[in-house]
Amino acid sequence: MRVESRKRDLYLGIGFLLFSIGVWIASLSIKHLVVARISSSFVPQLAATILGILSLILILQSVLSAPNDSSKVDVTSEQETESDAKRKQRVRLTFLLILLYLIFLEPIGFLITTALYLFFQFWVLSRRKPNLPLYGIIAVSTSVIIYYLFVKVFVLFLPAGILG
C-alpha cells in the first residue's frame, strides 16, 4: 500500500468515525411518535454503529499496513491513472446520488426515491456492461421489501410522498 493511500485511508477513517459518532448522538434526539417494537432511532443508530465499526477497521488497516520500501520507484502507468480517474468519478457520482436521494425523499416518497437511487447506484458502480432490467428488478423489489418491513413489521412510517 502506498503512503498516499495509507494517509488517505487514515483520514477518511477518522472522518467517518467522527461522522458516525455525530449521527449516533443526533439520533438520541429523535422523537418517538408511535408505539412500536423498536424506536425511530434504531435504524440511524444501527447505521452509525456499522459505519463506526467499518471506520475503525479502515483506521487499523491504514496504521498496521507495512509501508512500501522507500527505495522503490513508484511508477504509475496510464492504466492505473485511468482507473483512478474512473474511481474518483464513481465516488463523485455516488455523493451526488446520495444528495439527490436526501433532497427528493420527502416530496417524492420512500418507494420511488429509493428504487431510483438503487437503480442509478447499481449503474454507477457496475464495472461491466450494465444489466439495466436486472438493476430495475432488484431496485424495485428491494424498495418494496424494505417499505413493507418497516411499515408492517416495525410499525415505522416512511415518507409516502406523491403516493401518500
C-alpha positions in Angstrom: 0.0 0.0 0.0 1.4 3.4 -1.0 2.0 6.0 1.6 -0.5 8.4 0.0 -3.2 5.7 0.0 -2.5 4.9 3.7 -2.8 8.6 4.7 -6.0 9.0 2.7 -7.5 5.9 4.3 -6.4 7.1 7.8 -8.0 10.5 7.3 -11.2 9.0 5.7 -11.4 6.5 8.6 -11.1 9.2 11.2 -13.6 11.5 9.3 -16.2 8.7 9.0 -15.7 7.7 12.6 -16.4 11.2 13.8 -19.4 11.4 11.4 -20.8 8.1 12.8 -20.4 9.5 16.4 -22.3 12.6 15.3 -25.1 10.5 13.7 -25.3 8.4 16.9 -25.6 11.5 19.1 -28.1 13.2 16.8 -30.2 10.0 16.8 -30.7 10.3 20.5 -32.9 13.4 19.9 -35.3 11.6 17.5 -38.8 11.8 18.9 -40.7 8.6 19.4 -44.1 9.3 17.7 -45.5 5.8 17.5 -45.6 3.0 19.9 -43.6 0.4 18.1 -41.4 -2.7 18.7 -38.4 -0.6 18.0 -37.9 3.1 18.3 -37.4 5.6 15.4 -33.8 5.9 16.4 -33.0 2.3 15.8 -32.0 2.5 12.1 -29.8 5.6 12.4 -28.1 4.1 15.5 -27.6 0.8 13.6 -26.2 2.6 10.6 -23.9 4.8 12.8 -22.7 1.7 14.6 -21.9 -0.2 11.4 -20.2 2.9 9.9 -18.2 3.3 13.1 -17.0 -0.3 13.0 -16.0 0.0 9.4 -14.2 3.2 10.1 -12.2 1.6 12.9 -11.3 -1.3 10.6 -10.1 1.2 7.9 -8.1 3.1 10.5 -6.5 -0.1 11.8 -5.7 -1.3 8.3 -4.0 2.0 7.4 -2.0 2.1 10.6 -1.0 -1.5 10.6 -0.1 -1.9 6.9 3.6 -2.1 6.3 4.9 0.9 4.4 6.5 0.2 1.0 10.2 0.2 0.7 11.1 3.8 0.0 13.9 2.8 -2.4 11.3 1.5 -4.9 10.3 3.9 -7.5 6.5 4.4 -7.7 5.7 4.1 -11.3 2.1 4.8 -12.3 1.1 3.6 -15.7 -1.6 5.1 -17.9 -3.9 2.3 -17.0 -3.6 2.9 -13.2 -4.2 6.7 -13.8 -7.3 5.9 -15.9 -8.5 3.5 -13.2 -8.0 6.2 -10.6 -9.9 8.7 -12.7 -12.9 6.3 -13.1 -12.9 5.5 -9.4 -12.9 9.2 -8.5 -15.8 9.8 -10.9 -17.7 6.9 -9.3 -17.2 8.5 -5.9 -18.4 11.9 -7.1 -21.5 10.4 -8.7 -22.2 8.4 -5.6 -22.2 11.5 -3.4 -24.4 13.3 -6.0 -26.9 10.4 -5.9 -26.9 10.4 -2.1 -27.5 14.2 -2.1 -30.4 13.8 -4.7 -31.9 11.0 -2.6 -31.9 13.2 0.5 -33.5 16.1 -1.4 -36.2 14.1 -3.0 -37.0 11.6 -0.2 -39.8 13.7 1.4 -41.5 15.2 -1.6 -41.4 12.1 -3.9 -41.6 9.4 -1.2 -39.5 6.4 0.0 -40.6 3.8 -2.5 -39.9 5.8 -5.7 -36.9 7.6 -4.5 -35.2 4.5 -3.1 -35.9 2.5 -6.2 -34.4 5.3 -8.4 -31.4 5.7 -6.1 -30.6 2.0 -6.1 -31.1 1.7 -9.8 -28.7 4.5 -10.6 -26.2 3.5 -7.9 -26.0 0.0 -9.4 -25.4 1.6 -12.8 -22.7 3.9 -11.4 -20.9 1.0 -9.6 -21.1 -1.5 -12.4 -17.8 -2.2 -14.0 -19.1 -4.3 -16.8 -21.8 -3.7 -19.4 -24.8 -2.6 -17.2 -27.7 -5.0 -17.0 -30.5 -2.4 -16.7 -33.5 -4.7 -16.4 -31.9 -6.6 -13.6 -31.0 -3.4 -11.8 -34.6 -2.3 -12.1 -36.0 -5.5 -10.7 -33.6 -5.5 -7.8 -34.1 -1.8 -7.0 -37.9 -2.0 -7.1 -38.2 -5.3 -5.2 -35.7 -4.1 -2.5 -37.6 -0.8 -2.0 -40.9 -2.7 -1.7 -39.5 -5.2 0.8 -37.9 -2.6 2.9 -41.0 -0.5 2.9 -43.2 -3.4 3.9 -40.7 -4.5 6.6 -40.7 -1.0 8.2 -44.4 -0.3 7.9 -45.9 -3.7 8.7 -43.3 -5.3 10.9 -41.6 -2.4 12.7 -44.7 -0.2 12.5 -42.5 2.8 11.5 -43.7 5.0 8.8 -41.5 6.1 5.9 -42.2 9.2 3.7 -45.1 8.4 1.4 -44.6 11.4 -0.9 -46.7 11.5 -4.0 -48.1 8.0 -3.4 -49.4 9.1 0.0 
